[in-house]
Amino acid sequence: MRKKYQFCFVIIIGYINLTVLKRVYLMRIRHKPWAKSELEASNFFVRNPDELKGKWHERFAKKQPLHIELGCGKGGFISQAAYLNPDINFLAIDIKYEMLGLARRNISKVFEEHNAKPENVILTVHNIERINLMLDENDSAERIYINFCNPWPRPKHKKRRLTHYRQLMNYRTFLLDNGEIYFKTDDDALFRESLEYFDKCGFQISYITYDLHNSGYGPNIVTEHEKMFSDEGIKIKFLIAKKTILPT
Ligand SMILES: C[S@@+](CC[C@H](N)C(=O)[O-])C[C@H]1O[C@@H](n2cnc3c(N)ncnc32)[C@H](O)[C@@H]1O
């Protein structure tokens, strides 16, 4: 009987480890020697974003509302969002050239398929933990998207979360009053703790669901990580947080 339990235990631990390994593998990205050169040749990539601090509106073809995606990954979201909303300017930020290289290809493909020009989208490379070096109050963003940011579960790493107090306080500087953060994640602990971060940093939750795909909310653009997690049966958590007055 004891052996049977031991066997079950080994199977369960093996399964958990396999799931974790699969996730790490899927999140990992190989070096792409072409990414940097293709980006630098692209007219919708900005290599030195700090130089445009306070002047992002001038960099777009038209002055219109600005939406920013933090940690855009392979660009599945931004390519669709930008194509479907030509009257919005989109700025997508990631720390990895490899991701941005794939995002550039994705955007070009989506726009080319529809015979359109990607004039309302810009990709740039930056560490979001130091986002205040590249954006200020003159950039007046209307909306920020945070899709499936790293959950950083260990206590000593939590301050790196893109929804952490420190980051939210940074975002307040360039997000308009009543501007919104759209936040999606698969991670229960990150979602729960982010509710506290939003509250303490003067954001009011105007919409929340613990099961986005069965909530009736829409339209929703499914990101790469969203597909991966929902295919595994994990429920997607989503909220909209509105910038209000900072509590004293
Ligand atoms: C888990 S992936 C999610 C990608 C995409 N948003 C999605 O939903 O499929 C997180 C992305 O955030 C980027 N990232 C993580 N930390 C960052 C940081 N501090 N600054 C900029 N990008 C970051 C990673 O390079 C990666 O592309």
Ligand as a Chemical Component Dictionary entry (heavy atoms), coordinates in Angstrom:
data_LIG
# 
_chem_comp.id                   LIG 
_chem_comp.type                 NON-POLYMER 
_chem_comp.pdbx_formal_charge   0 
_chem_comp.three_letter_code    LIG 
# 
loop_
_chem_comp_atom.comp_id 
_chem_comp_atom.atom_id 
_chem_comp_atom.alt_atom_id 
_chem_comp_atom.type_symbol 
_chem_comp_atom.charge 
_chem_comp_atom.model_Cartn_x 
_chem_comp_atom.model_Cartn_y 
_chem_comp_atom.model_Cartn_z 
_chem_comp_atom.pdbx_ordinal 
LIG C1  C1  C 0  5.760  36.156 -20.107 1  
LIG S1  S1  S 1  6.125  37.193 -21.455 2  
LIG C2  C2  C 0  4.520  37.777 -22.001 3  
LIG C3  C3  C 0  4.551  38.219 -23.426 4  
LIG C4  C4  C 0  3.219  38.728 -23.997 5  
LIG N1  N1  N 0  2.803  39.937 -23.317 6  
LIG C5  C5  C 0  2.130  37.683 -23.944 7  
LIG O1  O1  O 0  1.125  37.895 -23.237 8  
LIG O2  O2  O -1 2.257  36.672 -24.626 9  
LIG C6  C6  C 0  6.784  38.626 -20.639 10 
LIG C7  C7  C 0  7.485  39.582 -21.580 11 
LIG O3  O3  O 0  7.880  40.718 -20.833 12 
LIG C8  C8  C 0  9.218  41.058 -21.143 13 
LIG N2  N2  N 0  9.779  41.675 -19.926 14 
LIG C9  C9  C 0  9.917  41.100 -18.713 15 
LIG N3  N3  N 0  10.460 41.970 -17.842 16 
LIG C10 C10 C 0  10.654 43.139 -18.519 17 
LIG C11 C11 C 0  11.195 44.390 -18.179 18 
LIG N4  N4  N 0  11.635 44.636 -16.940 19 
LIG N5  N5  N 0  11.262 45.340 -19.107 20 
LIG C12 C12 C 0  10.812 45.094 -20.376 21 
LIG N6  N6  N 0  10.293 43.914 -20.760 22 
LIG C13 C13 C 0  10.211 42.934 -19.844 23 
LIG C14 C14 C 0  9.872  39.739 -21.520 24 
LIG O4  O4  O 0  11.007 39.924 -22.360 25 
LIG C15 C15 C 0  8.735  39.020 -22.226 26 
LIG O5  O5  O 0  8.708  39.306 -23.600 27 
# 
loop_
_chem_comp_bond.comp_id 
_chem_comp_bond.atom_id_1 
_chem_comp_bond.atom_id_2 
_chem_comp_bond.value_order 
_chem_comp_bond.pdbx_ordinal 
LIG C1  S1  SING 1  
LIG S1  C2  SING 2  
LIG S1  C6  SING 3  
LIG C2  C3  SING 4  
LIG C3  C4  SING 5  
LIG C4  N1  SING 6  
LIG C4  C5  SING 7  
LIG C5  O1  DOUB 8  
LIG C5  O2  SING 9  
LIG C6  C7  SING 10 
LIG C7  O3  SING 11 
LIG C7  C15 SING 12 
LIG O3  C8  SING 13 
LIG C8  N2  SING 14 
LIG C8  C14 SING 15 
LIG N2  C9  SING 16 
LIG N2  C13 SING 17 
LIG C9  N3  DOUB 18 
LIG N3  C10 SING 19 
LIG C10 C11 SING 20 
LIG C10 C13 DOUB 21 
LIG C11 N4  SING 22 
LIG C11 N5  DOUB 23 
LIG N5  C12 SING 24 
LIG C12 N6  DOUB 25 
LIG N6  C13 SING 26 
LIG C14 O4  SING 27 
LIG C14 C15 SING 28 
LIG C15 O5  SING 29 
# 
